[in-house]
Amino acid sequence: MEIKRKKFQGVLNILSFNRHFYIIGLAILALVIISKVMFQWPESLFLIIVILFLYNLVMPLIISAYVYDFSDYYKLNWLKDFSIAKLDTKQIININAGFDETSFTIKDYFYNADLKVFDFYNVKQHTEPAIVRARKVSLGYPNTKQIDTSHIPLNDKSTDLIFLLSAVHEIRSHKEKILFLSECHRVCKPDGRLIIVEHLRDFPNFLAFSIGFTHFFSQKIWKNTLKSAGFTKITETKFTPFMSIFNCQP
């Protein structure tokens, strides 16, 4: 089953899931404009504040359109760079944090493989408003299983390919991330792969999301966490300046 994305669906998702930020931002901007009318502000200061507010409201939408709507990210053609043989990939798991936009596409791409989908969302631990809203509109893949980050219900060394696509940053605890990725290492075959796609806490994402880039983790944290979880071969490839793909092997 192929899921066709709507035009600007990535942007619409950002607006929908993070609408509290935009409502607050527009309300503050309105207060700034009202205060300018009521009081004598220096014109240059007023323009700087308005430009900064508009930049922080609009730039994340522009970058999201670029990354999610115009880059072919959801077509998975970027997997060709990692020499993953479709016919030799028999067992795949895709793990999400309550919002799944990729499982149907993965199944279409690896049509001969057995795909299992897991959701580690925990209402008590993962409390970001955006992911709570995203979960309500996510089209669930059939037989998706709810799991705890401390255990993936599969045998040791049983999986050829594990996908974690823009999901693991929702695990805010460093200790929990290591525990979860250690489980990924346990179920991954010796010649298997773990593919992680994430925004990073770096300069390009600061320009894109301003203070919002703190929601992501740095390259150093990701590599140290993956090493602590047992992965020994870790390479990073850029997918646009704003996304990193970590290709990990046990």
SVG drawing of the C-alpha trace seen along z (x, -y; Angstrom):
<svg xmlns="http://www.w3.org/2000/svg" viewBox="-6 -58 40 73">
<polyline fill="none" stroke="black" stroke-width="0.4" points="0.0,0.0 1.6,-3.2 0.8,-6.4 0.8,-9.5 1.8,-12.6 -0.2,-15.8 1.5,-18.9 3.3,-20.7 2.4,-18.0 5.6,-18.4 4.8,-22.1 1.2,-21.4 2.5,-18.8 4.8,-21.4 2.0,-23.9 -0.4,-21.4 1.8,-19.7 3.5,-22.9 0.6,-25.3 1.0,-26.3 4.4,-27.9 2.9,-29.8 -0.1,-31.0 2.1,-32.3 4.5,-33.8 1.8,-35.6 0.2,-36.8 3.5,-38.3 4.1,-39.9 0.7,-41.5 1.5,-42.9 4.7,-44.3 2.9,-46.0 0.2,-47.4 2.9,-48.7 4.6,-50.5 1.3,-52.3 0.8,-53.3 4.4,-54.2 7.2,-55.9 9.6,-53.0 12.8,-53.7 12.0,-52.6 15.1,-50.6 14.5,-48.6 10.9,-47.9 12.0,-46.6 14.7,-44.4 12.2,-42.8 9.6,-42.3 12.1,-40.8 13.4,-38.4 9.9,-37.2 8.9,-36.7 12.2,-34.9 11.6,-32.5 8.1,-31.8 8.6,-31.4 12.1,-29.9 11.2,-26.5 8.4,-26.2 10.7,-26.9 13.3,-24.4 10.6,-21.8 9.2,-22.2 12.8,-21.8 13.6,-18.7 10.2,-16.9 8.3,-18.1 10.9,-18.7 13.9,-16.5 12.3,-13.0 13.1,-12.0 10.0,-9.8 10.9,-8.0 13.8,-6.3 16.1,-6.6 18.9,-7.8 19.2,-4.2 21.0,-3.4 24.0,-5.2 24.4,-2.5 24.5,0.5 21.6,2.3 20.5,5.2 16.7,5.4 16.5,9.1 19.0,10.0 17.1,8.0 14.6,10.4 13.8,9.0 13.2,5.3 11.9,3.4 10.7,-0.2 10.4,-1.9 8.6,-5.1 7.7,-7.4 3.9,-7.5 4.0,-9.1 4.5,-6.8 4.9,-8.2 7.3,-5.7 6.3,-2.1 4.1,-1.7 6.8,-3.2 9.5,-0.9 7.3,2.1 6.8,1.0 10.6,0.4 11.5,3.8 8.6,5.7 10.1,9.2 11.0,8.5 9.1,9.1 8.4,5.8 7.6,5.4 6.6,2.0 7.1,1.0 6.0,-2.2 7.9,-3.2 5.7,-6.2 5.1,-6.4 2.4,-8.9 4.2,-9.4 7.7,-9.7 7.4,-11.3 5.3,-14.4 6.2,-16.8 2.9,-18.4 3.9,-18.0 4.3,-14.2 1.0,-14.0 -0.8,-15.7 1.1,-13.8 0.0,-10.5 -3.6,-11.4 -3.5,-11.7 -0.9,-9.1 -2.0,-6.3 -0.9,-3.2 0.7,-0.3 -1.2,3.0 -0.1,5.0 2.1,2.2 3.1,3.3 3.5,1.0 6.9,1.6 8.9,0.2 12.3,-1.3 13.9,1.2 12.9,4.2 12.3,5.1 10.4,8.4 12.6,10.1 15.4,12.7 19.1,11.9 20.7,11.2 17.4,11.7 17.1,8.5 18.7,7.4 17.7,3.8 16.4,1.4 15.0,-2.0 14.8,-4.8 13.6,-7.8 13.3,-11.1 12.2,-9.1 14.9,-8.6 15.4,-12.3 12.0,-12.0 13.8,-9.9 15.1,-12.8 17.0,-10.7 20.5,-9.8 20.4,-6.6 17.2,-5.6 18.6,-6.3 21.6,-4.0 19.3,-1.3 17.1,-1.5 19.9,-1.5 21.5,1.4 18.3,3.3 18.6,2.4 22.2,3.7 21.0,7.0 18.5,7.8 20.6,6.6 22.4,9.4 26.3,9.2 26.1,8.0 22.9,6.0 22.3,2.3 20.8,-0.3 19.7,-3.5 19.0,-6.6 17.9,-9.8 17.9,-13.0 18.3,-16.7 21.3,-17.7 22.0,-20.4 24.3,-22.3 24.7,-25.6 22.5,-24.9 19.7,-23.7 20.2,-26.8 19.7,-28.9 16.6,-26.9 14.9,-26.5 16.7,-29.1 16.2,-28.0 14.2,-25.0 17.4,-23.3 17.9,-22.4 15.2,-19.8 17.8,-17.8 21.1,-16.3 24.7,-16.9 26.7,-14.6 29.0,-14.0 26.2,-12.8 24.8,-10.5 28.1,-8.9 29.0,-8.5 25.6,-7.1 25.8,-4.6 29.2,-3.5 28.0,-3.0 25.2,-0.9 27.7,1.4 27.9,0.3 31.4,0.2 31.0,-1.0 29.2,-4.3 29.2,-6.6 27.3,-9.9 26.0,-11.1 24.3,-14.4 20.8,-14.4 20.4,-18.1 22.4,-20.4 19.8,-19.9 19.5,-16.1 22.0,-13.4 21.8,-9.7 23.8,-7.5 24.6,-4.1 25.5,-1.8 26.8,1.8 27.4,4.0"/>
</svg>
